[in-house]
Amino acid sequence: EINSLENELATIDYVYENFNTTFASITDQLEKFVAHAQSQFFTLAIIVSIVSAIIVSILSYVLISKLLDRFKKIQTMATKLSERDLTFKADEKDNDEASALVHTLNDTISILNDFFVVVKKTAESAKSFGQSINASALETAAATHQINSNIESLGNQFNILDTAVNKT
């Protein structure tokens, strides 16, 4: 029976050794798999981060370009206004604060243009009326001079008649 126990113990030792070897092999393979998966995860995380940074950079560039284009449009309007060009109108495509500002500037420029058109027409009318009044004043002065000359001539003729009547 001791022999049988020794055999069984040897079998248990053999199974234990095989189990340890298999377990160690599985553990090594699992550690290698985890290390490889971890390396792939970090590589993928770096790639995703780089791609995300590129996409964010492109989107930022596009948005900043659009915003700068709108500010350039507003700057062009201000330049045209400072050059006294009241006929300039900028296009309004979007419905946001910059478009509202462009719309307000367009309305202001239109109101100023209408105002100066009225002022110009009024000035032209005033100039025409002034010329007409000046011409009338010159005609009145000439007529007054003619009347004074006629009165003077009549006065001289009456003096001559008075002298002739008094002599006779």
C-alpha positions in Angstrom: 0.0 0.0 0.0 2.8 2.3 0.6 3.9 1.5 -2.9 0.5 2.4 -4.2 0.6 5.6 -2.2 4.0 6.5 -3.6 2.7 5.8 -7.1 -0.2 8.1 -6.5 2.1 10.7 -5.0 4.3 10.5 -8.1 1.2 10.8 -10.3 0.1 13.9 -8.3 3.7 15.3 -8.6 3.6 14.7 -12.3 0.2 16.3 -12.7 1.3 19.2 -10.5 4.4 19.7 -12.6 2.4 19.6 -15.8 -0.2 22.0 -14.3 2.5 24.4 -13.2 4.2 24.3 -16.6 0.9 24.8 -18.4 -0.1 27.6 -15.9 3.2 29.3 -16.3 2.9 29.1 -20.1 -0.6 30.5 -20.0 0.5 33.2 -17.7 3.4 34.2 -20.0 1.1 34.1 -23.0 -1.5 36.2 -21.2 1.2 38.7 -20.1 2.4 39.0 -23.7 -1.1 39.4 -24.9 -1.8 42.2 -22.3 1.4 43.9 -23.2 0.7 43.7 -26.9 -2.9 45.0 -26.4 -1.6 47.8 -24.1 0.9 48.8 -26.8 -1.8 48.7 -29.5 -4.1 50.8 -27.2 -1.5 53.5 -26.6 -0.6 53.5 -30.4 -4.3 53.9 -31.2 -4.8 56.6 -28.6 -1.8 58.5 -30.0 -3.2 58.2 -33.6 -6.7 59.2 -32.5 -5.2 62.2 -30.6 -3.2 63.3 -33.6 -6.2 62.9 -36.0 -8.4 64.8 -33.5 -5.9 67.6 -33.2 -5.7 67.8 -37.1 -9.4 67.9 -37.4 -9.8 70.6 -34.6 -7.0 72.6 -36.3 -8.8 72.4 -39.7 -12.2 73.3 -38.2 -10.6 76.2 -36.3 -8.9 77.5 -39.4 -12.2 77.4 -41.4 -14.1 79.1 -38.6 -11.5 81.8 -38.1 -11.2 82.3 -41.8 -15.0 82.8 -42.1 -15.0 85.2 -39.1 -12.0 87.2 -40.5 -13.8 87.4 -43.9 -16.8 89.0 -42.1 -14.6 91.4 -40.3 -12.9 92.3 -43.6 -16.4 93.0 -45.0 -17.2 95.3 -42.1 -13.7 96.9 -42.5 -14.4 97.4 -46.3 -17.8 99.1 -45.4 -16.1 101.4 -42.9 -13.4 102.3 -45.5 -16.0 103.1 -48.1 -17.9 105.1 -45.6 -14.8 107.1 -44.6 -14.2 107.7 -48.4 -17.7 109.2 -48.5 -18.9 106.4 -50.8 -22.5 106.1 -49.6 -23.6 103.8 -52.4 -21.7 100.7 -51.1 -23.8 97.8 -49.8 -22.4 94.6 -48.4 -24.1 91.2 -48.8 -25.7 89.6 -45.8 -25.8 85.8 -46.0 -26.0 84.5 -42.5 -28.2 85.3 -39.5 -25.9 86.1 -36.7 -24.4 89.1 -34.9 -21.9 89.9 -37.7 -24.7 89.9 -40.2 -26.8 92.0 -38.0 -24.0 94.5 -37.8 -23.6 94.5 -41.6 -27.3 95.0 -42.0 -27.3 97.9 -39.5 -24.3 99.5 -41.3 -26.1 99.0 -44.7 -29.2 100.8 -43.3 -27.1 103.6 -41.8 -25.3 104.1 -45.1 -28.6 104.1 -47.0 -30.1 106.7 -44.6 -27.0 108.9 -44.8 -27.1 108.6 -48.6 -30.7 109.6 -48.7 -30.0 112.5 -46.4 -27.2 113.8 -48.5 -29.2 113.4 -51.7 -31.9 115.6 -50.1 -29.3 118.1 -48.8 -27.7 118.3 -52.3 -31.1 118.8 -54.0 -32.0 121.5 -51.4 -28.7 123.2 -51.9 -29.2 123.2 -55.7 -32.7 124.6 -55.2 -31.4 127.3 -52.9 -28.7 128.2 -55.3 -31.3 128.4 -58.1 -33.5 130.6 -55.9 -30.5 132.7 -55.0 -29.7 133.2 -58.6 -33.3 134.1 -59.4 -33.5 136.5 -56.5 -30.2 138.0 -57.5 -31.4 138.5 -61.1 -34.7 140.0 -59.8 -32.8 142.4 -57.6 -30.6 143.4 -60.5 -33.7 144.0 -62.7 -35.3 145.9 -59.8 -32.2 148.1 -59.4 -32.1 148.7 -63.2 -35.9 149.6 -63.2 -35.4 151.9 -60.2 -32.5 153.6 -61.9 -34.6 154.0 -65.1 -37.5 155.4 -63.0 -35.1 157.8 -61.3 -33.7 158.9 -64.6 -37.3 159.4 -66.0 -38.3 161.4 -62.9 -35.1 163.5 -63.2 -35.9 164.0 -66.9 -39.5 165.0 -66.1 -38.2 167.3 -63.4 -35.8 169.0 -65.9 -38.6 169.3 -68.5 -40.9 170.9 -65.8 -38.2 173.3 -64.9 -37.8 174.2 -68.6 -41.6 174.6 -68.9 -41.7 176.6 -65.7 -39.0 178.8 -66.9 -40.7 179.3 -70.3 -44.0 180.0 -68.6 -42.5 182.5 -66.2 -40.7 184.3 -69.1 -43.9 184.8 -71.0 
